[in-house]
Amino acid sequence: MELNAQNQPGGKVLVAYFSWSGNARVLAGQIAEEASNQGFGADLFEIKTATAYPDAYNECIEAAKQEQNSNARPALSGGANLAANMAQYGTVVLCYPNWWGTLPMGVFTFLEAYDFAGKTIYPLVTHGGSRFGRSLDDIKKLCPRAVIGEGLSVSAYGTNPKDAAKVTAPNRDVTAWLKKVLP
Ligand SMILES: Cc1cc2nc3c(=O)[nH]c(=O)nc-3n(C[C@H](O)[C@H](O)[C@H](O)COP(=O)(O)O)c2cc1C
């Protein structure tokens, strides 16, 4: 077992997720539970935009496209407690869907809102075929002083109505990945 200062048993792990149709939410829940079982103090945090995305898939697709085209930084709701506690996390597991080839713009807002210097970020993307897309490069640009650890992409192919996750937990790939990245 390899230990380092940022990532050791008993350390605090932030499991931050953004999810519209539920896949990333289901996997983030699994990660928080399994990290706790592995002896970490794992806290779950939902990255939520102040204005919710439309319930209808086509409208959500369109809203997300417009946000990306304008390089928007949608305001987030909540997070006051997280701001106060951010310093205690050495490790962040970031769960998100691939939206138009990268992170949803609210995740851009999130990554710019906090200081991730010296933290290790493990990205988990759920996607409909494009895996990480450009998201890993974007995370690196948004958090230049963080270490970006090994990521995992989980396929959730098919139209996803709001809150109708296709993935189920426990996902075996997620379990194996977590055992590897959280020593
Ligand atoms: C607005 C929007 C844009 C999407 N863009 C892509 C994409 O570019 N590539 C892809 O593989 N999947 C894309 N998808 C599919 C999602 O990545 C996939 O359904 C994911 O599992 C959703 O995660 P969630 O259930 O946590 O919201 C998109 C879905 C939505 C709603």
The ligand as a MOL file (V3000), in Angstrom:
LIG
                    3D

  0  0  0     0  0            999 V3000
M  V30 BEGIN CTAB
M  V30 COUNTS 31 33 0 0 0
M  V30 BEGIN ATOM
M  V30 1 C -27.1270 18.4650 -22.3200 0
M  V30 2 C -26.5460 17.1180 -22.6290 0
M  V30 3 C -25.4490 17.0080 -23.4690 0
M  V30 4 C -24.8500 15.7750 -23.7120 0
M  V30 5 N -23.7450 15.7060 -24.5080 0
M  V30 6 C -23.1190 14.5090 -24.6790 0
M  V30 7 C -21.9140 14.4100 -25.4510 0
M  V30 8 O -21.4250 15.3850 -26.0270 0
M  V30 9 N -21.3220 13.1910 -25.5430 0
M  V30 10 C -21.8230 12.0800 -24.9360 0
M  V30 11 O -21.2300 11.0130 -25.0350 0
M  V30 12 N -22.9590 12.1450 -24.1910 0
M  V30 13 C -23.6150 13.3270 -24.0590 0
M  V30 14 N -24.7610 13.3930 -23.2870 0
M  V30 15 C -25.2360 12.1730 -22.6130 0
M  V30 16 C -24.7880 12.1940 -21.1460 0
M  V30 17 O -23.3920 12.3670 -21.0260 0
M  V30 18 C -25.1430 10.8800 -20.4520 0
M  V30 19 O -26.5000 10.6080 -20.6220 0
M  V30 20 C -24.7640 10.9220 -18.9830 0
M  V30 21 O -24.7790 9.6110 -18.4650 0
M  V30 22 C -25.7020 11.7780 -18.1630 0
M  V30 23 O -25.2870 11.8280 -16.8220 0
M  V30 24 P -26.3100 12.1860 -15.6540 0
M  V30 25 O -27.3760 11.1180 -15.6830 0
M  V30 26 O -25.5220 12.1570 -14.3980 0
M  V30 27 O -26.8770 13.5450 -15.9410 0
M  V30 28 C -25.3930 14.6190 -23.0990 0
M  V30 29 C -26.5280 14.7280 -22.2900 0
M  V30 30 C -27.1120 15.9550 -22.0580 0
M  V30 31 C -28.3400 16.0450 -21.1920 0
M  V30 END ATOM
M  V30 BEGIN BOND
M  V30 1 1 1 2
M  V30 2 1 2 3
M  V30 3 2 2 30
M  V30 4 2 3 4
M  V30 5 1 4 5
M  V30 6 1 4 28
M  V30 7 2 5 6
M  V30 8 1 6 7
M  V30 9 1 6 13
M  V30 10 2 7 8
M  V30 11 1 7 9
M  V30 12 1 9 10
M  V30 13 2 10 11
M  V30 14 1 10 12
M  V30 15 2 12 13
M  V30 16 1 13 14
M  V30 17 1 14 15
M  V30 18 1 14 28
M  V30 19 1 15 16
M  V30 20 1 16 17
M  V30 21 1 16 18
M  V30 22 1 18 19
M  V30 23 1 18 20
M  V30 24 1 20 21
M  V30 25 1 20 22
M  V30 26 1 22 23
M  V30 27 1 23 24
M  V30 28 2 24 25
M  V30 29 1 24 26
M  V30 30 1 24 27
M  V30 31 2 28 29
M  V30 32 1 29 30
M  V30 33 1 30 31
M  V30 END BOND
M  V30 END CTAB
M  END
